[in-house]
Structure formats: C-alpha cells, structure tokens
Amino acid sequence: MRDRIRDRFGADIELDDLPDHALLGVIRMPAAARKGPWRLIVRRLGYALALLLIAALVVYADKGGYSEHISFVDALYYSAVSLSTTGYGDIAPVTERARILNILIITPLRVIFLALLVGTTLTVLTEESRRALQIQRWRKQMRNHTVVIGYGTKGRSAISALLADGADPSQIVVVDTDQHALDQASVRGLVTVHGSATKADVLKLAGIPRARSVVVAPNKDDTAVLVTLSVREIAPGATIVASVRESENRHLLTQSGADQVVISSETAGRMLGLATVTPSVVEMMEDLLSPDEGFSVAERLVTEEEIGANPRHLADIVLGVVRSGELYRIDSPECESVEPGDRLLYVRRVLSGESDPDAVK
C-alpha cells in the first residue's frame, strides 16, 4: 500500500535532495518585515545625495581655497567627482586650510559614500544567498518541533492553542499547498513549507523525521489517512493528532498510526444540540476550549506535596489523571490517590495575556 502511495504521489526529483538555494520558493523562514530592493536602493541613494550636499557646502564655504574661484555648482561638481573617486583634477585645493578640510571631512565622506553604494548592491545581490544559508541552518538545527499539515480553519485553531500555551512560533512548521494561507502563517512568525503533504519529500523538508508532534488537519478525510500513513512511516516516534469530518473514518486514521483522532463534525453537532437546549453550557465549553482568557482545560505534573493525596481534595478542580500515558477520569478507582509521575488534567484560570509553560492543552 505504501508503495502505491509513493507511485501515485511521489516526485521524480526528491525535494529534500535539492540544494538549499533551490528551496527558496518552497521553504519560508520567519523574518522581520523587510523593505523591497528598490525601496532599499532609493533610501540609500538619498543618504548618498545628502552626503554629496554636505561635501558641496563644505567646499563652497571655503571657495577661495581652490585652484580657481568656484560657484556652488562648481562645489557640487567637485564633491561629486571627489566622492565618486573620479578625480578629474580640474579643480583642486591649493591652500592649507582647504587641504585640511579635504583630509578631515571630504575623505571620510568619500568612504561613507562608497560604502553606501557598494553595501546596497551587495545587500540586493546576496539576499537569496542569505535566505539559502538560513534554510540550511534551520534544516540542520530543527528538532522536537511541531508540524501542522493544513492551514485551514482547524489548522489555524490548533496553532492558536499552541501559541496561547507558550509555544515558540519558530518551532511550528506549516505545510500547505495554498500560498495565500502560507503567507498568513508566515506573518505569525511560523516556518512554512509549500507543497502537498501526501508526498514524502515534502514531509521530510518539514523535518517530520525529527518532529515531536504532528497535527494532521487537511480538508478531506482521505487525504488525512494518506498523510497520517506517510508521517507514521517517516517518524515512528512522533505523536500524531489527526482530524476527520466523519466518525466512520476514525478507525482508518487509527490504523494508519494516529495517536489521537478528533471528529470535527460530531463535535460541532453536539455543540449545536446543546446550544438549542442549554446555551450556557455551550458558552462554558467554549470558554474552556479558548486558551486566551477565562478558564482553560490544562495538564500539569503533580507536585511532591500532592503525592498520595486524593485528587478530588486538591486546590485545583481535577478532571482526570494521566498515568503511564493512560487517562483516568476522576470517578475511576485509579484516581483514589496521586502517584509519582502522574499528570493532572485540571481547570486552570487564565488571565488575559497569561501563558503557562507547564500547561498542555
């Protein structure tokens, strides 16, 4: 089955085998907003003209110290040929004062003038090389990150929850085929990979083999199954959380290797049903699921003082205990006392702008 998937979705040239400079249109690294090359050139040319004007004013202020009586236009001309190192020699300083001014003012301005022009050219010409080196460093250093496949409604919501819980945006990689969606993700400081996640080489570019967790949130259930199967093959140790629309496809994702499966249609349907009868319950549920403010369902490690205590009697409102990777509800016999290494699933009070690094949604 995996071979058939590769034959159907594979590429003749593996993207992860391409040199870094060939990936500039595929991988985008988060960076501060940069001005376009033309704006950069115009701005630096403005600085150069300002230096030229300063030099002309200095020369004109000492117009009697040159080989001939000069006008302001002559001073501007002398400054231009001097700063650009053309040096025709038709106008030259002859007095001691004029020569000292040239040494102390005109020569430093010439160095700054040339540095501005040469620096602008190098910046524009080496921009792609800089981005290629940035991609190269990222591919070597990225470890234990989270990959989100699909930047639709579900993918964006998942990332919002991760960021609200204190995740570093640079540790989140988004994979999608929609360039507009990737542009939106890049604005949030996320690393983006343009391509289909059904292709193994695209997944490798996103660092799937070294990822800590993968969120599979495409728009179609069959795509989710194919992606989950490919991810599990490439990254056997990664935690895979997948979303499907229909409950009958849940077992396909589980068999493909998903650790957790979220059924979006049933969840939305239950919320709609509750809203018609008990809207306040829906309001509280939305509050618990919203990570930014109000109450939030979170997970934390038990403290030494809590070991041996009944979780029902702790200060926090405990909903369950996670022990050896298994979740036990608060009313189960296993939750009679807290053991070392347990993690508590509890209701946390979230203030506006607060983030809890120990809390996991």
ABEGO torsion letter per residue (X at the ends): XAAAAAAAABBABBAAABBAAAAAAABBBBBBBBBBAAAAAAAAAAAAAAAAAAAAAAAAAAAAABABBBBAAAAAAAAAAAAAGAGAGABBBABAAAAAAAAAAAAAAAAAAAAAAAAAAAAAAAAAAAAAAAAAAAAAABBGBBBBBEABAAAAAAAAAAAAAGBBAAABBBBBABAAAAAAAAAAGBBBBBEBAABAAAAAAAGAAABABBBBBBABAAAAAAAAAAAAAABAABBBBBBBABAAAAAAAAAAGBABBBBAAAAAAAAAAAAAABAAAAAAAAAAABAABEBBBBBBBBBAAABGBBAAABABBBABBBBGGBBBBAABAAAABBBBGBBBBBBBBBBBGBBBAABBX
